[in-house]
Amino acid sequence: MNILEEIVAHKRREIAELREHVPAETMREQAGAADAPAPDWTASLCAEGFGFIAEIKRRSPSAGVIRADFDPAALARAYEDRGAQAVSCLMDYRYFGGGEDDFEAARKSTRLPMLYKEFVVEDWQVYHARMSGASAVLLIAAVLEPDELNGMAERCRACGLEPLVEIHSAEEAAAAVDSGARWIGINNRDLRTFETRIETTLRLRPGLPDNALVVSESGIRSAQDIRTLREADVAGVLVGEHLLRQPDPGAALAALREGLRP
Ligand SMILES: O=P(O)(O)OC[C@@H](O)[C@@H](O)c1c[nH]c2ccccc12
């Protein structure tokens, strides 16, 4: 079993247990009754022509503990102050040290739209994302069969959430396009082996529709990477580890943004 399969197996058990306490139907009703819509994901990310999604991630299976001194509220604030257009927060505790407490702390301290960064396998999680105040939900193509992916993307849109469909191969790219998602994330990290190469974005971008809003995800660490990716016609980037490893993650974000200067 590779790490992705292991995480997904764990996630199925975890959600089955949560569902025992609060059924998906109840979650759906509560999500439907959730008040004010969340901040507009697309408007924020497209406002300046290139969007930075800055991530809140305590640890990961590939890197171990990334940041010991970890304050999700302070991180979200620093990201907003230093020019991010959205914030991503890990929801998985077992493998990433994240969860709803982190999401809520971040949610309360920023006005930026937030990405519910999770291994989504059930509708329950989509409703939970809506109730948590997320604007967008990650859907990983490698985790969902094509018809599951289509249904999940539809459920997201029905509750006012933007699906961001993550791909890592040409085959998954086709499934992402078929799902009707306008936001497509190209993960530079192979979740099966952890190998991370920005060339993955350069290779897969041309196979996606011109009007797709593409995010390059993972392994981005320099202003030069930003220059390279912008020239490859992506709408934005998702950056975690590089920011979180610096003493001052906000300053590290500002330094990456230098890559947008002519
Ligand atoms: O920390 P990095 O290398 O900058 O990567 C961020 C983000 O792309 C990564 O956390 C990620 C991308 N897709 C995922 C799916 C699940 C968990 C995590 C991820």
The ligand as an SDF file (V2000), in Angstrom:
LIG
                    3D

 19 20  0  0  0  0  0  0  0  0999 V2000
    4.4640   22.2440    1.0580 O   0  0  0  0  0  0  0  0  0  0  0  0
    4.5680   22.4030   -0.4350 P   0  0  0  0  0  0  0  0  0  0  0  0
    5.5850   21.5100   -1.0750 O   0  0  0  0  0  0  0  0  0  0  0  0
    4.7520   23.8440   -0.8230 O   0  0  0  0  0  0  0  0  0  0  0  0
    3.1420   21.9290   -1.0440 O   0  0  0  0  0  0  0  0  0  0  0  0
    1.9290   22.5590   -0.6900 C   0  0  0  0  0  0  0  0  0  0  0  0
    0.7430   21.7280   -1.2180 C   0  0  0  0  0  0  0  0  0  0  0  0
    0.8180   21.6900   -2.6000 O   0  0  0  0  0  0  0  0  0  0  0  0
    0.7640   20.3170   -0.6250 C   0  0  0  0  0  0  0  0  0  0  0  0
    0.6070   20.4300    0.7500 O   0  0  0  0  0  0  0  0  0  0  0  0
   -0.3400   19.4210   -1.1820 C   0  0  0  0  0  0  0  0  0  0  0  0
   -0.7850   19.3900   -2.4590 C   0  0  0  0  0  0  0  0  0  0  0  0
   -1.7590   18.4910   -2.6120 N   0  0  0  0  0  0  0  0  0  0  0  0
   -1.9920   17.8870   -1.4360 C   0  0  0  0  0  0  0  0  0  0  0  0
   -2.9110   16.9060   -1.0940 C   0  0  0  0  0  0  0  0  0  0  0  0
   -2.9410   16.5030    0.2070 C   0  0  0  0  0  0  0  0  0  0  0  0
   -2.0650   17.0130    1.1520 C   0  0  0  0  0  0  0  0  0  0  0  0
   -1.1410   17.9920    0.8260 C   0  0  0  0  0  0  0  0  0  0  0  0
   -1.0970   18.4450   -0.4870 C   0  0  0  0  0  0  0  0  0  0  0  0
  1  2  2  0
  2  3  1  0
  2  4  1  0
  2  5  1  0
  5  6  1  0
  6  7  1  0
  7  8  1  0
  7  9  1  0
  9 10  1  0
  9 11  1  0
 11 12  2  0
 11 19  1  0
 12 13  1  0
 13 14  1  0
 14 15  1  0
 14 19  2  0
 15 16  2  0
 16 17  1  0
 17 18  2  0
 18 19  1  0
M  END
$$$$
